[in-house]
Amino acid sequence: SNIAVLLDTKKEDEHILTVETTGALKPGEIIIGGINELTKRLEEFKETLTNFKE
């Protein structure tokens, strides 16, 4: 399983993202895949809201 943890630091504009993986995917691939999935779902949500307004 893949685990990601976002931690705050003492700096206001800094965070640490730790990604643990089984090795099947590189951490960067997991992050990019997550961003792509989030983008897709947000577009679908936006379309749903647009259709709801009509």
Phi, psi and omega in degrees: 000157179254139180231134176231135181229130177253121181244146173277156173241184179287342178275136185299323185255025182231137177223157177244125178252118178254127180241122175252134183222161178283350181104349179293326177234148175284152179307319179298323178294323179294315181295312180298318177299319178295318178296317179298318179295318178297317178301315179300313182292324178293322176297318178296320179295317178299318179296320178298316179295320179298316179293328180293323181290335184282000000 
